[in-house]
Amino acid sequence: MTRRELFPILACRDLAGTTAFYAAVLGGVEAYRFPETGEVVYRTLRIGLSTIGLADGSGVTAYGEPAFPVSGHPVDLCVYVDDLDAVLAAAPRHGGALVAEAAEMPWGERVGWIRDPEGVHVLVIQDERPE
């Protein structure tokens, strides 16, 4: 069967620091690294049922263009978590930043925003679904 999965790959100025951020703040667990030994230039992390790719963004990509667009990152991430307040508090302790405190939204979700060490905004939502 064809693998039908979509996940973001973030170009990182500080691959090790950004990896540590996603591990500490969102519980990311390394699922893959390249190369297997030596200095890592790409890795994937599993976060719940999702995957995020983190790549060394210091050079030109395999398709010949700079890793970072002129305007910065053109993507925001969104993640559902069990404890919104804990994630918002953890972000600044691990190299990120709190962008917006937790707030109730008109559509019924409690959300907050953080920024990872690379400047990517992450919309964090309290997961209220029953197990």
Secondary structure, DSSP 8 states (H G I E B T S, - for coil): --------EEEESSHHHHHHHHHHHH--EEEEEESSSSS-SEEEEEETTEEEEEEE-SSB-TTSSBSS-TTS----EEEEES-HHHHHHHHHHTT-EEEEEEEE-TTS-EEEEEE-TTS-EEEEEE-----
